[in-house]
């Protein structure tokens, strides 16, 4: 999302006659901020939400800003005043809608919005622009471009429709229109939903693209179209600005994604499974993405996140990893709890009872061994090239994770150099990637290709270990 800074007048929807002058700005570091010259909206209540005279919460501010030579409507949504010193006249908003007025939360309901993402083209890889250059009779180079829209890709996922398309979109201010051919995704619900619902669905898709491209994906634009355009607006499209969590634009040279759309012909099936299981997979997804979104975090911390994500993935892929069936263990647990002496302190009794709750589950070490022998058996040869001795790999992951989680004496096989840490982190990321692709039923042949591409991306690490 592009940064901006607009000057204009601002008011509460319930008090349009009381206007103050100020500047609204947006960037990915500070988000949306309104710097005012008046203090009519202060002091602020204890929850730091802006209040009306009747003490009802107001989370919306309207504005009219000069953008180029034209005036545009602006709605700031979920507004508050930061509590840190020196910002008593600065209002922060979670969202800025540029190009439309919304007077209440009830009006912030939409049936469809369009989203654009960084690196979406790397996965979608479709364009409607066919161009060529030629030299005319005078020796001048002529460039010709023809636009022929490609077929839209529509994916329906549990009440949500996603339409992938490339189209010429109008970008820029009124009177200055740039035409660009870029892939966008129209997210549409069966019924009108809140803007936060769109953000949630968009987040699922964003992480799917991160998995396929192996590079952090961010939202670059969100926009919608008004059903009717008020006279003062003159423009049907409104843009939404906000700061994402884990948002970071990353560029790579000689970059090649792990999976493209052409690699996933059954995209309806795969993406539907991803959307349906997203909440279940989220701890794994966040751990997997932490390597890309946390460059300055120490290697030990990144490894620990990946190790925790790997253990959760083991539970998901090997749900039967228990010593005995649940009913039988229930009887065993009841007997063990009953055997705790009556004079045991209540805190200790609670701790022992809680520990027995998970006593039937395999250890992380056993789970990881089973994962490699069963769920990942089809990729044994490919993974051996990445992991090396699987027994030593499992021991290193488990013992290093346990040390970082519980302390004690550092294991002798714990990585020491930055190169060793990087190698272990890369190996875990390959495992998690393979597991996530399995959960959405990507074919084995494609997963084998992904492992090979991983080896190509990180061959300098793998081949020099």
C-alpha positions in Angstrom: 0.0 0.0 0.0 1.3 3.4 -1.0 2.0 6.1 1.6 0.1 9.4 1.4 -0.4 12.7 3.2 -3.6 14.7 2.6 -4.7 18.0 4.2 -8.4 18.9 4.8 -11.2 19.5 7.2 -12.5 16.9 9.7 -15.6 16.3 11.7 -17.7 13.8 13.5 -20.6 12.4 11.5 -23.1 13.6 14.1 -21.6 17.1 14.1 -20.8 18.1 10.5 -21.0 21.7 11.4 -18.1 21.5 13.8 -15.0 21.1 11.6 -11.3 21.3 12.4 -8.3 21.4 10.1 -5.8 18.7 10.0 -3.5 16.3 8.0 -4.1 12.7 7.6 -1.2 10.4 6.7 -0.5 6.8 6.1 2.6 4.6 6.0 3.2 0.9 6.8 5.2 1.8 10.0 2.8 4.3 11.7 -0.5 3.3 10.0 -3.3 6.0 9.7 -2.8 9.1 11.7 -4.7 12.4 11.8 -2.8 15.4 13.1 -5.3 18.1 14.1 -4.9 21.8 14.9 -7.8 22.0 17.3 -8.7 20.3 20.6 -12.5 20.0 20.3 -12.4 16.2 20.6 -10.3 16.2 23.8 -10.2 15.1 26.5 -10.6 11.4 25.7 -12.4 8.8 27.8 -10.4 6.2 29.8 -10.7 3.7 26.9 -9.2 6.3 24.6 -12.1 6.1 22.2 -13.4 9.4 20.9 -16.7 10.3 22.6 -19.8 12.3 21.5 -21.4 14.8 23.8 -23.9 12.2 24.8 -21.1 9.8 25.8 -21.9 7.3 23.1 -18.8 5.7 21.5 -17.9 7.1 18.1 -15.3 5.2 16.1 -15.7 7.1 12.8 -14.4 10.5 11.6 -15.2 12.1 8.3 -13.0 14.3 6.3 -12.7 16.2 3.0 -9.1 16.3 1.6 -7.4 17.9 -1.3 -5.9 15.1 -3.5 -4.2 16.7 -6.4 -6.7 19.2 -7.7 -9.7 17.4 -6.5 -11.5 16.9 -3.2 -12.0 13.4 -1.9 -14.1 12.0 0.9 -12.3 10.2 3.7 -13.7 8.0 6.4 -11.5 7.1 9.4 -12.7 4.0 11.2 -11.9 2.7 14.7 -10.3 5.9 15.9 -8.5 6.6 19.2 -5.9 8.9 20.7 -2.5 7.3 21.6 -1.5 7.6 25.3 2.2 8.3 24.8 3.4 11.9 25.5 3.6 14.5 22.8 0.7 13.1 20.7 -2.3 14.8 22.4 -3.5 16.2 19.1 -2.8 13.0 17.1 -5.7 10.7 16.3 -4.9 7.1 15.1 -7.3 5.1 13.0 -7.1 1.4 12.2 -8.6 1.9 8.8 -8.9 4.8 6.3 -11.5 4.6 3.5 -10.5 7.1 0.8 -13.2 8.0 -1.7 -16.4 7.3 0.4 -18.3 8.4 3.5 -19.6 5.8 5.9 -21.5 7.3 8.8 -21.8 4.2 11.0 -20.6 0.6 11.5 -23.8 -0.6 10.0 -22.9 1.1 6.7 -19.5 -0.7 6.7 -21.1 -3.8 5.4 -20.0 -5.1 1.9 -20.8 -8.0 -0.3 -17.7 -7.8 -2.4 -14.2 -6.2 -2.2 -11.2 -6.5 -4.4 -7.7 -7.3 -3.0 -4.3 -7.2 -4.6 -1.2 -8.9 -3.2 2.5 -8.7 -3.7 3.8 -11.7 -5.6 0.3 -12.7 -6.7 1.5 -12.6 -10.3 4.3 -15.0 -9.4 1.6 -17.6 -8.5 -1.2 -16.6 -10.9 1.1 -15.8 -13.9 -1.7 -14.7 -16.3 -1.8 -11.5 -18.1 -4.1 -10.2 -20.8 -1.5 -7.9 -22.4 0.2 -9.1 -25.5 3.0 -6.8 -26.7 5.7 -6.7 -29.3 8.1 -4.1 -30.7 9.2 -3.5 -34.3 11.2 -1.0 -36.3 9.2 1.0 -38.8 10.4 2.2 -42.2 12.0 5.3 -40.7 14.1 3.3 -38.3 12.0 4.2 -35.2 11.2 1.6 -32.7 7.4 1.1 -32.3 5.8 -0.7 -29.4 2.4 -2.3 -29.8 0.2 -3.7 -27.0 -3.1 -5.5 -27.3 -5.3 -6.3 -24.3 -7.2 -9.5 -24.4 -8.6 -10.4 -21.0 -7.8 -13.9 -19.7 -10.5 -16.2 -18.3 -11.4 -15.6 -14.7 -10.6 -18.2 -12.1 -13.5 -18.6 -9.6 -13.0 -20.6 -6.4 -15.9 -21.2 -4.0 -15.0 -21.9 -0.4 -17.7 -22.4 2.2 -19.9 -19.4 1.5 -17.0 -17.3 0.1 -16.4 -16.8 -3.6 -12.9 -15.7 -4.8 -12.5 -14.6 -8.4 -9.0 -14.3 -9.6 -8.7 -12.0 -12.6 -6.4 -9.6 -14.4 -7.8 -6.4 -15.6 -7.0 -2.9 -16.4 -7.6 -1.0 -13.2 -7.9 2.8 -12.8 -5.2 3.9 -10.4 -4.3 7.4 -9.1 -6.2 10.6 -8.5 -9.1 12.0 -10.4 -7.9 13.6 -13.6 -4.7 11.5 -13.6 -5.5 7.9 -14.4 -2.9 5.2 -14.9 -3.9 1.9 -16.5 -2.3 -1.2 -15.2 -2.7 -4.9 -15.9 -2.4 -6.6 -12.5 -4.0 -9.7 -10.9 -6.6 -9.0 -8.3 -8.9 -11.2 -6.3 -12.6 -10.3 -5.8 -13.7 -11.7 -2.4 -17.5 -12.0 -2.3 -19.8 -13.3 0.5 -23.3 -14.7 -0.1 -24.6 -11.9 2.2 -23.2 -8.5 3.2 -20.5 -8.8 5.9 -18.3 -6.5 8.0 -15.0 -5.3 6.7 -13.2 -7.3 9.4 -14.7 -10.5 7.9 -13.1 -9.6 4.5 -9.8 -9.0 6.2 -10.0 -12.4 7.9 -10.7 -14.2 4.6 -8.1 -12.2 2.8 -5.5 -13.2 5.5 -6.2 -16.9 4.7 -5.5 -16.3 1.0 -2.4 -14.2 1.8 -0.9 -17.0 3.8 -1.8 -19.5 1.0 0.2 -17.4 -1.4 3.1 -17.2 1.1 3.1 -21.0 1.2 3.1 -21.3 -2.6 5.6 -18.6 -3.4 7.9 -19.1 -0.3 8.1 -15.4 0.1 6.3 -13.1 2.5 3.1 -11.9 0.8 1.4 -8.6 1.7 -1.8 -6.8 0.7 -0.9 -4.0 -1.7 -4.4 -2.7 -2.4 -8.0 -3.1 -1.2 -10.7 -1.3 -3.1 -14.4 -1.5 -3.7 -17.0 0.2 -5.9 -20.0 2.2 -4.7 -23.4 1.2 -6.0 -24.1 4.9 -6.6 -21.7 7.8 -6.7 -22.7 11.0 -4.8 -22.2 14.2 -6.8 -19.4 15.4 -4.6 -17.3 12.3 -5.1 -17.2 12.0 -8.9 -15.5 8.6 -8.5 -17.0 5.2 -8.0 -13.9 3.5 -6.5 -12.9 3.8 -2.9 -9.6 2.5 -1.4 -8.9 1.1 2.0 -5.7 1.6 3.9 -4.5 -0.3 7.0 -1.5 -2.0 8.5 -1.3 -5.7 8.4 0.3 -7.8 11.1 3.4 -9.7 9.8 3.4 -7.3 6.8 6.7 -7.0 5.1 7.5 -6.6 1.4 10.4 -8.8 0.4 12.2 -8.7 -2.9 14.4 -11.5 -4.2 16.7 -11.6 -7.3 16.5 -14.7 -9.6 13.3 -15.7 -7.7 11.2 -18.7 -8.5 8.1 -19.7 -6.6 7.6 -23.2 -5.2 4.2 -23.6 -6.7 2.4 -21.8 -9.5 -1.3 -21.9 -10.5 -0.3 -24.3 -13.4 1.2 -26.6 -10.8 -2.2 -26.8 -8.9 -4.8 -27.8 -11.5 -7.3 -28.8 -8.8 -7.1 -25.3 -7.2 -10.8 -25.4 -6.2 -10.1 -28.5 -4.0 -6.8 -27.3 -2.6 -7.8 -23.8 -1.8 -11.1 -24.9 -0.3 -9.4 -27.2 2.0 -6.9 -24.5 3.0 -9.7 -22.0 3.8 -11.7 -24.7 5.8 -8.7 -25.9 7.8 -7.1 -22.5 8.3 -8.0 -22.0 11.9 -6.7 -25.5 12.8 -3.5 -24.9 10.8 -2.9 -21.3 12.0 -0.3 -22.1 14.7 1.7 -24.1 12.1 1.3 -21.4 9.4 2.5 -18.7 11.8 5.5 -20.8 12.8 6.3 -21.5 9.2 6.1 -17.9 8.2 8.1 -16.7 11.1 11.3 -17.3 9.2 10.3 -14.8 6.5 8.6 -12.3 8.8 11.2 -12.2 11.5 14.5 -11.6 9.9 16.0 -9.8 12.8 14.9 -12.3 15.4 17.7 -14.5 16.8 18.1 -17.8 15.1 17.3 -19.6 18.3 13.9 -17.9 18.5 13.1 -18.7 14.9 14.1 -22.4 15.4 11.9 -22.6 18.5 8.9 -21.3 16.7 9.4 -23.8 13.9 10.0 -26.7 16.3 6.7 -25.8 18.1 4.9 -25.6 14.8 6.4 -29.0 13.8 5.0 -30.7 16.9 1.6 -29.3 16.2 1.8 -30.5 12.6 2.7 -33.9 13.9 -0.5 -34.0 16.0 -2.6 -32.9 12.9 -1.1 -35.4 10.5 -0.9 -38.3 13.0 -4.0 -38.0 15.1 -3.8 -41.7 16.2 -0.5 -41.3 18.0 -1.5 -42.6 21.4 -0.5 -45.6 23.3 -4.0 -47.0 23.9 -7.5 -46.0 22.8 -9.1 -43.0 24.5 -11.7 -45.0 26.4 -9.1 -47.4 27.9 -6.9 -44.5 28.8 -9.8 -42.8 30.5 -10.1 -45.7 32.9 -6.3 -45.7 33.5 -6.3 -41.9 34.2 -9.3 -42.2 36.7 -7.4 -44.9 38.6 -4.2 -42.8 38.7 -6.0 -39.7 39.9 -7.8 -41.7 42.5 -4.5 -43.0 43.8 -3.1 -39.5 44.6 -2.9 -39.4 48.4 -5.6 -37.4 50.0 -3.2 -35.1 51.9 -1.5 -34.0 48.6 -1.5 -30.1 48.4 -4.2 -28.9 46.0 -1.8 -27.2 43.7 0.3 -30.3 43.3 -2.9 -32.4 42.8 -4.0 -30.1 40.1 -0.6 -30.2 38.4 -0.5 -34.0 38.5 -4.1 -34.3 37.2 -3.3 -31.9 34.4 -0.2 -33.8 33.4 -2.1 -37.1 33.3 -4.5 -35.5 30.8 -1.8 -35.8 28.1 -0.1 -38.9 29.4 -1.5 -41.1 26.6 0.1 -39.1 23.9 3.4 -39.9 22.3 6.4 -37.7 22.9 7.6 -35.2 20.4 10.5 -37.4 19.5 8.2 -40.4 18.8 5.8 -38.2 16.8 8.5 -36.8 14.6 10.0 -40.3 13.9 6.5 -41.6 13.0 5.9 -38.6 10.8 9.0 -39.3 8.8 8.3 -43.1 8.6 4.6 -42.9 7.7 3.1 -39.6 6.5 6.3 -38.6 4.7 7.3 -42.1 3.5 6.6 -41.2 -0.1 9.3 -38.5 0.0 11.9 -40.6 1.8 14.6 -40.3 -0.9 14.1 -36.6 -1.4 14.0 -35.8 2.3 17.1 -37.9 3.0 19.0 -35.5 0.7 17.7 -32.6 2.8 17.8 -34.0 6.3 20.8 -36.3 6.1 20.7 -38.9 8.9 17.1 -38.8 10.1 17.9 -40.2 13.5 20.5 -37.5 14.2 18.1 -34.9 12.8 15.2 -35.9 15.1 17.5 -36.0 18.2 18.9 -32.5 17.4 15.5 -31.0 16.9 13.9 -32.5 20.0 16.9 -32.0 22.4 17.5 -28.4 21.2 13.8 -27.6 21.5 13.6 -29.1 25.0 16.6 -27.2 26.2 15.2 -23.9 24.9 11.8 -24.6 26.5 12.9 -25.9 29.9 16.5 -24.9 30.4 19.1 -27.2 32.0 22.3 -28.3 30.3 22.7 -27.5 26.6 22.8 -30.7 24.5 26.0 -31.6 22.8 24.3 -31.7 19.4 22.8 -28.1 19.6 23.9 -25.9 16.7 26.6 -23.4 17.5 27.5 -21.5 14.3 25.0 -19.3 12.4 25.4 -21.6 9.4 24.4 -24.7 11.5 21.4 -22.8 12.9 20.4 -21.8 9.4 20.7 -25.3 8.1 18.5 -26.7 10.9 15.9 -24.0 10.3 15.8 -24.7 6.6 15.3 -28.4 7.2 12.4 -27.8 9.5 10.8 -25.4 7.0 11.0 -28.1 4.3 9.2 -30.5 6.7 6.5 -28.0 7.6 6.0 -27.0 3.9 5.5 -30.7 2.9 3.1 -31.2 5.8 1.0 -28.2 4.9 0.8 -29.2 1.3 -0.3 -32.7 2.3 -3.1 -31.3 4.4 -4.6 -29.6 1.3 -4.0 -32.7 -0.8 -1.4 -31.4 -3.2 -0.4 -34.5 -5.4 2.7 -36.4 -4.3 4.5 -35.7 -7.6 4.1 -31.9 -7.1 5.3 -32.1 -3.5 8.4 -34.0 -4.6 9.0 -31.1 -7.1 8.6 -28.6 -4.3 11.3 -30.4 -2.2 13.6 -30.3 -5.2 13.0 -26.6 -5.6 13.7 -26.1 -1.9 17.0 -27.8 -2.5 17.6 -25.5 -5.5 16.8 -22.4 -3.4 19.1 -23.4 -0.5 21.6 -25.6 -2.3 24.5 -23.5 -1.0 23.5 -24.4 2.5 22.7 -28.1 1.8 25.7 -28.9 -0.3 28.2 -27.4 2.1 27.0 -28.9 5.3 
